[in-house]
């Protein structure tokens, strides 16, 4: 058998239906896909490969999958996070008023590089933050983001959508004469999204896919909006959902909680192509609705939403629902390191139940591999190491003090590893991280560009004061007189 690449000598964690773990295993890759899996001895004897990777002392996994994060956040890490809602205010101002395409390109490359180095080969990125500040006034912003991610080489599902009614919403661009403000209608935003789908949704290679989004409608929106505005919002979300179904796109919403699943069901939004994030403090009937409709859930255990309420992820999984893991990264206080979020998820639910056996180690690993692929409708393509699937693979170096002694590799991986232990990353058969070095891009150039665009953004919104340590940084008892 001829192959392009042969990886040998590692502990191979397949995440296939039998959850096979092959000690001293090997994987052969040809034309971007996995063509053989077995013992290192067997595949060395029957496979001729142009490139051979000796992975002795490593563990090989399917590429990790992050089902919920935000484009733009990477350049606003921690700014104003101690000032109540100040961090969210900064996001709102930047994403609508002070983020030219260059901002989205720089941030996309930075965030994709972070994911790459942490072994995240596929991630969802909402084009903006929160649920009402999407950058969908013009297709150039999504295009800049997609170009940036494509250069780094990871897969990305980019979620675009209109802001919640009422409209129009005021946006701005920056020209030589300064900032220009302009109103954007729902129809204009929706048209922008459709153009992004036409330009970037890749059903063949799958490196860039587009998802549709409309903000969550909760009880407070019906209460606080005028009856006309609320009725308009309902009509709008139905039209976006209909379009997503017609195009075969994932439909996603950010920030479900306390009754909003019931409302989504009445609006006809649920289903196996719907991915709903956070989902905190759900009622029992909502958990049943999620399972009955096969709706997918993005659980973000490290997010602020999981502090103010609890996502009943274990209960939903017990009911038969697909619950996958998201980072909600990369700000204000969390990264794209899915090892961190696996560990956080286990502690989160074990603390709630006061039971150290809740959410087993293998189950949480499923949530960001094959479970993540199922949540995105991509389980036939990625998420496990099986013959015929895309070769999205990562190697983790177990020869490190915090991952020793050399036994119980899966336990050590999930409980003790972090993203910096990832050594090699392959996406669609292409090695995009080799020996911890990105192969497609100049990392220093990405870092310089990110720093430059961040400084421009800070100056445009006058946010230099948000970079200082706040008075309460050390806490009341933290600083000694």
N, C-alpha and C positions, 0 to 999 in steps of 0.2 A: 504493500500500500504506500502510495506517495502522499506526502503532506507538506504543507508550507512550514508548519511549526510543530515541534514535539516538546511538550513539557513533561519532565520526568522527576521522580524521586520524592514528590511531596505527598502529604496526606490530603487526598482529594475528597472534599465534602460535596457530594453531587446535588443535594436537595431535590433529587428525583422522587417519584412517587413512593419508592421503597426507602428513601432517605439513606442510600448507601454511603458508607464512608470507606474509602479504599486506602489502606496504609501502603506507603511506597507505591503510589499510583502514577498514572501517566494519562495524558490527553493529547490527541492528535487533532490538528486544525488544518483545514484546507478551504480555500475560497471563502474565508470568513466564518465558516461553520465548523462545529465539532463533528469529526468523522469517526473517532474511535476513543474509547475509554477503557482502561483496564489496569493491570499491574505494570509497573515499570519494566519488569523483565520481559513480559509478553510483548509489549508495544515496541520496545527497543529491537526485538527480534524481527518484527514484521513490518515496521514503518520506516520508510526513508524520508527524511525531512531536510529541507533547506536550512532551517534554523532549529537549533536544539537549545532548550533552556533547562539547565540543571537546577532543580528546585529543592534539593536536599535540605532538610531542616525547615521547610516552609509548609504552609497549609494553602491549598488552592480552593477558592470559593467562586460561586457565581458572583459577578459584579453586584455590589450593593445598590439598592434602589431606595430613593428618598421621594416619598409621594406627596410632600407638601413643603414648599419653600417660596421665597419671594425674590424676584429680580429687583434690583435697586438697593436692597438692604445692605449689601456688602460694602457700600461706600458711606453708610450712615451708622456704622457699628458704635453703639453705646452713647452716641451724641444726645445729650439732654435726658438720659434715661432716669435720672434721679429727680426730675422736675415734674412729677405727676404725669400729665398727658403730653409733656413737651416732646418726647421722642416721636410720638405719633403725629404731633403737629408739624414737626420737621419733615417727616415722610410726606405728609399731605402737601406741604408747600413745595418741597423739592420735586415730587413726582408730577405735579401739575404746572409748576411755575419756573423751576430752575434746573431742568434736566434735558439738555439737548441730546441728540443722538450719540454724541461722543461720550456722554455720561453713561448711557446704557451699554455702549460697546465696551468701555473700560470695565464697568462693573460685571458684565457678563463674562469677560475673560478671567477676571479675578475669581469670581464665584465658581466658574467651571474648573479653574485650576485647583481651587481648594477641594472641590469634590473629587477631582482626579487623584490628587495626592492622598485622599482619604479612602480611595477604593470605591467611590460612588460612580458607577458607570451610567446610571440613568436617574434623572431627577425631574420633578415637576417644579416649574417656576412661574408664579403669577407675575404678570407684568405690572408690578406695583405693590403697594402695601395696604393692609387693612382691606376693607371690602368696598370702599367708595372712591379710591384714588388710583384707578388704573390709567396707564398712559396709552390711551387708545383714541387720542384726537387725530392722529396721523399714523400711517403705516411705517414711517421711517424709524420710529423708536423700536418697534418690534423687530424690524429688519436689522437694526444695529445690534440688538441683543442676539438674534439668531446667528449673525455673522461671527460675533465674538465666541459663542459657544462652539460653533462649527470649527473654528480655528483650533481650539483646544482638543477637540475630538471626542468628547463625551456625548451621550444621548440626552436630549432635553425635551420634555413636554411643556410647551409654553402656553400658559392660560391667558387668554385675552377676553375682554368683555366690556360692555358699557357700564357706566356708573349707575347707581340706583337713582330712580326718579326722586325729586323733580329735576327737570332739565330746562334750559341748557346749563352746562357746567363751564366755568371759566378756566381756560388753559392759557399758557403763555409760551412763546418761543423767544430766543435771543438772536438778534441780528446786530449788524454793525451799529445801528442807531440805538440799541438797548433792547429792553424787554417790550414785547408786543402782546397785549392781552386780546383774547377773542373767545366768544361763546361757542360751545359745541353741543349740538343736539343729540338726542338718543339715536336718531337715524344716521347721523354722521359717524358716531362711534360704532354703531353696528356695521355700517358699510366698511369702516376701517378694519374691523375684525374679519369680515368676509374677504377682504383683499389680502390680509395676512394669511388666512387659510389657503387661498389660491396660490400665493407666492411661496409658502414655506412648508405646508403640511406634506411630509414625505412618507407616503405609504409603502414605498419600495425599500429604501435603505433604512429608514426609521431613525436616523440620527436626530432629526428635528421633526417633532409632531406638534400640532396645535390642539389645544382644548378650549372649550368655550366656558365662559363664566358670567353669572349675574349675581349681584350681592344677595345675601340671605335676607329674607323678609321675616321679621320677628314680631312679637306682640307689640313692642314699643313703636314699631313703624306704623302699624295700623292705628295705634292710639294717637301718635304724634303727628302723622301726616293728615292732610285734608283728605276727605273721602275720594275726591277726584284724583289726587296724586297717588293714593294707595291703589286705586283701581287701575291707574296707568301703569304703576310698577308691576302689578299682577299680569297685565297684558304683555308687558315687555319681557318678563321672565319666561312666560309661555312661548313667546316668539323666538327667544334665544334657545330655549330648550328644544323647540321644534327643529330649528336649523341644525343644532348639534346632532339630533337623531337622523336627519336627512343626509347629513354629511358623514355619518359614522364616527363622530368625534366624542371624546369624553366630555361630559358636562360636570363642572366642579363648582363648589361654593365654599367660602371661607367663613367659619364662625357659627356653626349651628349650636344651639343650646336651648334647653328648657321650653319645649313646645314647638320649636321651629321645624322639627321633622314632621309633626302633624300637619303643619301649614304647607310644607313642601309636598306632602302626599296629596293634599287637597288640590294643589296647583298642578299635579301631574308631573312632578320633577323626579321622582325616585325611579330606580331601575338599575340593572347591572352595568350600565354605562354612565352612572352617576357616582362621583367621588366627593364625599362631604367631609369637611375637615372639622377637627376639634370635638364637636358633638358632646359637650359637657352637660352633666346633670339631666340626662334624658329620662323620661318617664318609661315605665315598663312597657306601655303600649307602643312607644316609639322604638324601643329595642326590638320588639316583635315586628314592627313595620320594616325596619332595616333588614331583618333576616328574611321576611316573607317576600320582599321585593328584590332581594339579592343586591341591594345597594351597597357600594363600597365605602369604607370609612378610612380616613387619614387620621391616625392617632398621633398626637404631638406631645409626648409626656414632658418635654423640657420647656414648653411654651408657657407664657403667662396665663393663657386660658386654662391650663391644667393646674394652675394655682388657685384661681378664683372659683373653679368648679372641677368636678371629676368626670373624665371620660370613662364610661363603663365598658372599656374595651374587652375585658375578660368575659363579662356577661354577654356582650354581643357575639363574641367568638363561640361561647357555649351554646348560643342560640343558632349558630350556623352561619353567621355573617363573616364576610371577608374584611378583616381589619388589618391595615398595613401601617408601617411606621413612617412618620415624617419628622423632619428636623425643625420646621418653621423658621429656618435659618435665613440670613446669617446674623441677625441682630434682633434686639439690642444686646443680648447676653448669651447667645448660643452659636455654635458652629455647625458645620455640615458633617461633623464626625458622627457617623451612624453607630459606631461602637459606643460612644457616649450615650446616645439615645436608647440603645438596647439596654444598657446597664441602668439608665434612669427609668425605663419602663418597668423593669423587674422590681426595682425598689419602690416605685410609685404604687403599684398594685399590691405588693406584699405588705407595705406599710398600711395601706387601707384595710386589708383583711387581717393584718397581724398574723400572717401565715407565710413562712419562707418558701413554701412549695408552690405558691401561686405563680402563674406565668412561667412555666419551665424554660430552661435555657434554650432547648431546641426550638420551642414555639416562638420565642422572641427572635431567633435567627430567621425563622420562616417569614416573619413580618417584614423584613427588609430584603428578602430574596424572592422566593417563589410567590409569597403573599403579595409583595409589592407589584410583581408582574401581573398577577391576577387582578389587582385593583386597577391597573392601567389597561386592562384588556390585552396584555402582551405575553401571557403565559405560554403561548405556543411558540414564542420567539426567544424570550430571555427568561431569566430568573432561576434556572437550574442548569446543571451540567448534564446534558443528554445529547445523544447523536442526532444531528439535524438542526439543532438550535444554533443561534448566533453565538460565536465564541466571545462572550463577554465574561472575562475571567480576571480574578485578582489573586496575587500571592501575598501572603502575610508571613513575615520573617519571625519564626518562633524562637530564634536563637538570641534571646534578649533576657536580661535579668528578671524583668517582671513577668516573663512568660515561661520561666523555667521552674521546676525540672521538666524534662521531656516526657511527660505522660499526660493522659487525659486532655488531648489537644483541643477538642471542641469546648470543653469547660474553660480552658485557659484563654481560648480565642474570645469567647463572648464575655467572660467575666473580667478579664485583665487587659485585653488588647486595646489599643487606640489607633486612630487613623494614621499616625506616624509610623506604625509598624508595617504598613503596606509597602511592598517593594516593587512590584510590577503590576501593570494594568493593561489588559487587552480589551479592545472594543471592536466587535465585528472582525475578529482575527488580526487586527492591527495593534501592535504594541505601542501604546501611547504614553506609558510610563515605564521606563526601564531602569532598574537599579536606582529607583527614587528620583529619576530625572525625566522631565517631560520631553518627549521626542519631537513634538510638532511646533512648539513655541519657545520663545525666549522669555524665561520667567522674569528676569530682571526688567525687561521691557514692559511686561504686564504690571509689575509692581510700580514702576515709575509712572506709567499712564494712570493707574488707579490713584496714586497720590496726587498727581497733577489735577485730575478731574475733581477729586474731592476738595482740593483747595479752592478751585474755581467755584464750586457749589457753595462752600462755606462763605466765601466773599459775597456771592450773589444774594444769599438770604441773611447775611449779617449774623452768623451763628458762631463766631469765634468764642463768645462767652460760654457756649454750651460744651466747650472742650475742657473747661477747668474742673478741678475737683470741687464738688459741692460741699457745703458746710457739714452735711450729715454723712460724708463719705466714710469716716471712721466710726460713726455711731456716737451716741452720747458718752459712752465710757471708753471709746477707743483711743483717744489721744490723751497722753499724759501731760499735765501742766508742769 
